[in-house]
Amino acid sequence: MFLARVVGTVVATRKDPGLLGTKLLVLQPVKNDGTPSGKTLVAVDSVGAGVTEQVFYVRGREASVPFLPDEVPTDAAVVGIVDHWSLS
């Protein structure tokens, strides 16, 4: 799992039938201290996250697991919303 901040949404007038009814989010990966880390990416939302929220996301084959038994063609998915965190 990786940490990211939701920085936007994607509107697609046409998408794969497996993605119908799903929300696409633009994520900015972040380091443990909250600073940006790497390039933004698009992920399928499985938890109802919104812009400005910090989230957990997964990449690869695991990204389709939250949508089983449906087959969602994705390589990144938001799987959790961060309520609070500390490094103490």
N, C-alpha and C positions, 0 to 999 in steps of 0.2 A: 504494500500500500504506500501511496505517496500523498503528500500534502499539497493543496493548491488553493487559490482564491478564485472564485467565479467572477470573471470580469465582463461577461457579456453572454448573449444568446445568439443562436443561428436560426434563421428562418429559411426553410427550404420548400419551394413550391412542389418539387418532385423529389421523392426519395424512395429507397428500396422498400418494398412492402413490409419487410421485417421491422422497419423503423416507424411505421405508421402509428401514431398515437404517442410517440416518445418525444421528449424535449431534448434539444441539443444545446450544450453549454460550452462557452469558451472559458478555458481554465488557464491561469498563470501559476505554474508550479512555484512553490516557495520552500525556502530552507527552514530549519528549525527555529531560526530567529524571526521568521516572517518576511524576510527579504526575497525578492524575485529570484528565481533560479531556472534559467533555460527559457526556451521558446514556449509561446502559448500553444494550446492544443484544443481540439474539439472532443467532447466526451458526451455519451448518452447519459441522461440523468435517471437514476433508479430510485431516488429518495425525495424528490421535490425540493431541491436546493434552488436558491435564488442568487441574483447578482449581489456581490459584496460578501457573501458567506464564505467561510473557510470550509473546505471539504476534504475527504479522503477519496482517492480514486485508484483504480487498478488498471493495468494495461495487459495486453495480450489475450490469450484464450479465456482467462478469468473474467474478462470484461463482459462476456455474454452470460455468465452464470446467474446474475440477479434476475434475469428475464426468463429463465427456464420455466415451463417447457417450450416457450417461444424461442425461435431462432433469430437473434438480433445480430446483424452483421456489424460488429464494432470491435475496435481494438483498444478502446478506453471507455470506462464507465465510472460515474460518481456512485460510491457505495456507502457514504456516510457524511453527516454534517457535524463539524466540530463545534461543540458548545463552549468548551473552555479547555485551556491547556497551560501548563507551566513547566519550566525546566529546573525546578528546585530539587 
